[in-house]
Amino acid sequence: MLTELLRDLFKIEARNVVINHDQYSLNSLNGFFETQDGNFFFKFHQEEGEEAMSGEYYRADILARAGLPVDQPLLMSVLPGEQILVYRRRTDPRFSDVLRELDLKDDAAKRANAVAAERRLSEAVLKVYLETLHPVSADEVAAEPIHRLFYERLIDPSAGSYPGGRLSSFYVGKEFAFPGLTLDWETLSKCRFSVNGIEYQDSIGALFDAAHERLNPSLLADAGGVTAHGDAHNANVWYEEQNGEANLSFFDPAFAGENIPTLLAEIKTTFHNILAHPLWLYEPAMAAERNKASAVLEGDLLRVTTDFELSPVRRALLDVKAEMLWRPLLSELKARGMLPADWRRVIRLGLFLCPTLVMNLRAGATNHNPVSSLIGFSIAVAAGSEPVVGEDTVSRFLAQIDPDRD
């Protein structure tokens, strides 16, 4: 089928087409093929209901013009259902593969190289954000495809009804199996979480409701817009190492834009490259082998105990993201009078939607199991909700990026 698609779209004769088994390709597939002109890499992306959605896919030229390091595709189709990019095949690893190796076995020297590469990329991205930050209209914001990653996964894309889309198909009316405990959606959606003794203010249902209200594209023009990749998780980033120094470059800019809401621009990278690892989102079977999680329901409070924690490289990357990108960006927004009073809430709600709507976290629905499902929902709530008392990884991160911090 892919051979025929490539022939139909690009008039090329592909040989030895191979589809990769790739745990990071949650809404896409990728692989390799050969022609008389050499070896190539392809990536095919699809969103449910995309024909009715707004915006355009794949605008790599936007990022290149802005000065961001991006691998330009040789061939490209943006037709609904046939959205595919073709690149010259590279031997460089993706940054996600480099970090996975460090998650499983830390190496101080390799970790330092990876963190330094992230620092250089963050500097380049921040420069573009500051140069392109500008006031935007609600219509300009609404036209950006990035909303397919957030708001449009909460609603029916054709009718606009809520709950709809992935929220409805993944969770509403379903049962949720956790270690020693099974809950229906009506119960789980009203549960607040306590994770390792830290109690959170908002239930899962309340967080989805708040995201539906606040992340509506019509309300996201208040912090201006920037030129951004929008979906630069590390499976969309090449890791190039020469002479002991590593550099990063983007590819697959499916959701790139020039009017991306500033507070959404780095949400996917912050969650998927840091909080989502190691393993529990992308390789849940391994998470169940390496981590423990249990839950007890006390009224409307789900008490969760887990030994999951961020690996050393992820903690280091979070510090880089905070100091090299988020804090100076928020400081600039404040200086220009463009920082919304509820910026923490916007960031939290975006982080919450990353794991819950990128794939179905419900055990047994796809490849999740009770342990990985419970870890996933717990991290999602901790990302989306403020603690009742005390602090955790996300609250410390938000304090670190606060432009009013001393």
Sequence and secondary structure as in RCSB ss.txt:
>XXXX:A:sequence
MLTELLRDLFKIEARNVVINHDQYSLNSLNGFFETQDGNFFFKFHQEEGEEAMSGEYYRADILARAGLPVDQPLL
MSVLPGEQILVYRRRTDPRFSDVLRELDLKDDAAKRANAVAAERRLSEAVLKVYLETLHPVSADEVAAEPIHRLF
YERLIDPSAGSYPGGRLSSFYVGKEFAFPGLTLDWETLSKCRFSVNGIEYQDSIGALFDAAHERLNPSLLADAGG
VTAHGDAHNANVWYEEQNGEANLSFFDPAFAGENIPTLLAEIKTTFHNILAHPLWLYEPAMAAERNKASAVLEGD
LLRVTTDFELSPVRRALLDVKAEMLWRPLLSELKARGMLPADWRRVIRLGLFLCPTLVMNLRAGATNHNPVSSLI
GFSIAVAAGSEPVVGEDTVSRFLAQIDPDRD
>XXXX:A:secstr
 HHHHHHHHH    EEEEE   TT SSEEEEEEEETTEEEEEEEE  TTGGGS S S  HHHHHHHT  B   SE
EEEETTEEEEEEE     BHHHHHHHHHHS  HHHHHHHHHHHHHHHHHHHHHHHHH B   HHHHHT GGGGGT
GGGTS TTT  SS HHHHHHTTT EEEETTEEEEHHHHTT EEEETTEEBS  HHHHHHHHHHHT GGGTTTT E
EEE S   GGGEEEEEETTEEEEEE   TT EEEEEGGGTTHHHHIIIIITTTTTTT HHHHHHH  EEEEEETT
EEEEEE     HHHHHHHHHHIIIIIHHHHHHHHHTT   TTHHHHHHHHHHHHHHHHS  STTTSS  HHHHHH
HHHHHHHHHS BSSS  HHHHHHHHH TT  
